[in-house]
């Protein structure tokens, strides 16, 4: 079964209907059918919550976040060795720690990282990456 990791940018693209939203929606529909396992790093979830609350206010944003939680998402935290691997990926690839956590989970779970961000080649050599519509690769 296909496994994917949605990073913060992919989740926000879906929520705000940015370019790539339909790609994420398709993956989520496939997850509802049991065809795809969708992982979400807890660090990405925290960032998405913060973005929603900043944009809509906490009271107005909560229903949107609850709806998102009704989808077949597996929220994942990294253990000590996973966090260390994330730090290595951040250092080696010059990406944010947030991105490196998503990449480390993708490595750990043998999954494809789904993102709307530009990914340096140094990271895409270590992790399978799928850029959603509207994003480019370095």
C-alpha positions as CSV (number, residue, x, y, z in Angstrom):
1,X,0.0,0.0,0.0
2,X,1.2,3.5,-0.8
3,X,2.4,5.5,2.1
4,X,2.7,9.3,2.1
5,X,3.7,12.0,4.6
6,X,1.9,15.3,4.2
7,X,4.0,18.2,5.4
8,X,2.7,21.6,6.6
9,X,2.7,23.2,3.2
10,X,0.6,20.3,1.7
11,X,-1.9,20.5,4.5
12,X,-2.2,24.3,4.2
13,X,-2.6,24.0,0.4
14,X,-5.5,21.7,1.0
15,X,-7.1,23.9,3.7
16,X,-6.7,27.2,1.9
17,X,-7.4,25.8,-1.6
18,X,-4.0,26.8,-2.8
19,X,-2.4,25.3,-5.9
20,X,-2.0,21.6,-5.2
21,X,-5.1,21.3,-3.1
22,X,-6.7,18.9,-5.5
23,X,-3.6,16.6,-5.4
24,X,-3.9,16.4,-1.6
25,X,-7.7,15.9,-1.8
26,X,-7.1,13.0,-4.2
27,X,-4.7,11.4,-1.7
28,X,-7.1,11.9,1.1
29,X,-10.0,10.3,-1.0
30,X,-7.7,7.3,-1.7
31,X,-7.0,7.1,2.0
32,X,-10.7,7.0,2.7
33,X,-10.9,4.0,0.4
34,X,-8.0,2.3,2.2
35,X,-5.6,2.7,-0.7
36,X,-3.1,5.1,0.9
37,X,-1.8,5.5,4.4
38,X,-1.4,9.2,5.2
39,X,1.1,10.3,7.9
40,X,1.2,13.8,9.4
41,X,4.1,14.8,11.6
42,X,3.0,16.3,14.9
43,X,5.3,19.2,14.2
44,X,3.5,19.9,11.0
45,X,0.1,19.6,12.7
46,X,1.2,22.2,15.3
47,X,2.3,24.6,12.6
48,X,-1.0,24.1,10.7
49,X,-3.0,24.8,13.9
50,X,-1.1,27.9,14.5
51,X,-1.6,29.1,10.9
52,X,-5.4,28.4,11.1
53,X,-5.7,30.2,14.4
54,X,-3.7,33.2,13.2
55,X,-5.9,33.4,10.1
56,X,-9.3,32.7,11.6
57,X,-9.0,33.1,15.3
58,X,-8.9,30.1,17.6
59,X,-12.7,29.8,18.1
60,X,-13.4,30.1,14.3
61,X,-10.5,27.9,13.4
62,X,-11.4,25.0,15.7
63,X,-14.2,23.6,13.5
64,X,-11.9,23.5,10.5
65,X,-9.3,21.6,12.5
66,X,-11.8,19.1,13.9
67,X,-13.0,18.4,10.3
68,X,-9.4,17.8,9.3
69,X,-9.0,15.4,12.2
70,X,-12.0,13.3,10.9
71,X,-9.9,12.3,7.9
72,X,-7.8,9.2,7.9
73,X,-4.6,10.8,9.1
74,X,-2.0,9.1,11.2
75,X,-0.3,11.6,13.4
76,X,3.3,10.7,14.0
77,X,6.0,11.9,16.5
78,X,9.7,11.1,16.2
79,X,11.6,9.3,18.9
80,X,15.1,10.3,19.9
81,X,16.8,8.6,17.0
82,X,14.3,9.9,14.5
83,X,14.8,13.5,15.8
84,X,18.5,13.0,15.4
85,X,18.0,11.8,11.8
86,X,15.8,14.9,11.2
87,X,18.7,17.1,12.5
88,X,21.1,15.4,10.2
89,X,18.8,15.9,7.2
90,X,18.4,19.6,8.1
91,X,22.1,20.0,8.3
92,X,23.0,18.0,5.2
93,X,20.2,19.5,3.0
94,X,19.9,23.0,4.4
95,X,16.1,22.7,5.0
96,X,14.1,23.8,8.0
97,X,13.8,21.6,11.0
98,X,10.1,21.4,10.3
99,X,10.8,20.0,6.8
100,X,13.5,17.7,8.1
101,X,11.0,16.1,10.6
102,X,8.6,15.3,7.7
103,X,11.5,14.0,5.7
104,X,12.7,11.8,8.6
105,X,9.3,10.4,9.0
106,X,9.1,9.6,5.3
107,X,12.4,7.8,5.5
108,X,11.3,5.9,8.7
109,X,8.0,4.9,7.2
110,X,9.2,4.2,3.7
111,X,6.8,6.8,2.5
112,X,6.8,9.6,-0.1
113,X,7.0,13.2,1.2
114,X,4.2,15.3,-0.2
115,X,5.0,19.0,-0.2
116,X,4.3,22.4,-1.9
117,X,7.8,23.6,-1.0
118,X,10.9,23.6,-3.2
119,X,13.2,20.7,-2.1
120,X,16.9,20.8,-2.6
121,X,18.3,17.9,-4.6
122,X,20.4,16.9,-1.6
123,X,17.2,16.0,0.2
124,X,15.4,14.5,-2.7
125,X,18.3,12.1,-3.1
126,X,17.6,10.7,0.4
127,X,13.8,10.9,0.4
128,X,11.1,10.2,-2.2
129,X,9.5,13.6,-2.8
130,X,6.3,14.5,-4.7
131,X,5.8,18.2,-5.2
132,X,2.2,19.1,-5.5
133,X,0.9,21.3,-8.3
134,X,2.3,24.8,-8.2
135,X,5.6,23.8,-6.7
136,X,8.9,23.3,-8.4
137,X,12.1,21.4,-7.7
138,X,15.6,22.9,-7.4
